[in-house]
């Protein structure tokens, strides 16, 4: 609440230009692979064709943290940790 009041005070003093100085961020875990869903893995083939072999998807070899910072113009900095 204190920070919100400070930001509101800055906005009242400086006007719309103050908004251009605000940068916010968020983070998310990103896996090293993009697994197919059931619909994506379906193949079209003739009824007489042999059934396609399906390979099991291995577990992700790892994951990274993606941190994204953005301002009023859009994404300012995407960063992988």
C-alpha positions as CSV (number, residue, x, y, z in Angstrom):
1,X,0.0,0.0,0.0
2,X,2.9,2.3,0.8
3,X,4.5,1.7,-2.6
4,X,1.2,2.3,-4.4
5,X,0.8,5.6,-2.6
6,X,4.3,6.6,-3.5
7,X,3.7,5.8,-7.2
8,X,0.4,7.7,-7.1
9,X,2.3,10.7,-5.6
10,X,4.9,10.6,-8.4
11,X,2.2,10.3,-11.0
12,X,0.4,13.4,-9.6
13,X,3.6,15.4,-9.5
14,X,5.1,14.3,-12.9
15,X,2.0,13.5,-14.9
16,X,1.8,11.0,-17.7
17,X,5.5,11.0,-18.3
18,X,6.1,9.1,-15.1
19,X,4.4,6.0,-16.6
20,X,7.2,5.7,-19.1
21,X,9.7,5.0,-16.3
22,X,7.8,2.0,-14.8
23,X,9.3,-1.4,-15.6
24,X,7.7,-4.6,-14.3
25,X,8.9,-8.2,-14.4
26,X,7.8,-11.8,-14.1
27,X,9.4,-15.2,-14.3
28,X,8.4,-18.7,-15.5
29,X,10.0,-22.2,-15.8
30,X,10.6,-23.1,-19.5
31,X,11.2,-26.8,-20.5
32,X,13.9,-27.7,-23.0
33,X,11.3,-29.5,-25.3
34,X,7.9,-28.8,-26.7
35,X,5.8,-32.1,-26.3
36,X,3.1,-32.8,-28.9
37,X,-0.4,-33.0,-27.8
38,X,-2.7,-35.8,-29.0
39,X,-4.2,-33.9,-31.9
40,X,-0.8,-32.7,-33.1
41,X,0.5,-36.3,-33.2
42,X,-2.3,-37.7,-35.3
43,X,-1.4,-38.5,-38.9
44,X,-3.6,-38.9,-41.9
45,X,-3.2,-42.2,-43.8
46,X,-5.2,-44.7,-45.9
47,X,-7.1,-47.5,-44.2
48,X,-4.8,-50.1,-45.9
49,X,-1.6,-48.4,-44.6
50,X,0.1,-49.9,-41.6
51,X,-0.3,-48.0,-38.4
52,X,2.4,-45.5,-37.8
53,X,4.9,-46.2,-35.0
54,X,4.7,-43.9,-32.1
55,X,7.7,-43.1,-30.1
56,X,7.5,-42.2,-26.4
57,X,8.5,-38.7,-25.5
58,X,11.4,-38.6,-23.1
59,X,11.2,-36.5,-20.0
60,X,12.6,-33.1,-20.3
61,X,16.4,-33.0,-20.0
62,X,16.0,-29.8,-17.9
63,X,14.3,-26.5,-17.6
64,X,15.4,-22.9,-17.3
65,X,14.0,-19.8,-15.6
66,X,12.8,-17.2,-18.1
67,X,12.6,-13.7,-16.6
68,X,10.9,-11.1,-18.6
69,X,10.9,-7.3,-18.0
70,X,8.6,-5.0,-19.8
71,X,7.5,-1.4,-19.9
72,X,4.7,0.6,-21.5
73,X,6.2,0.0,-25.0
74,X,6.4,-3.8,-24.7
75,X,9.1,-6.4,-23.7
76,X,12.2,-4.6,-22.6
77,X,14.4,-7.7,-21.7
78,X,13.8,-11.4,-21.8
79,X,16.5,-13.3,-19.9
80,X,17.2,-17.0,-19.4
81,X,18.9,-18.0,-16.2
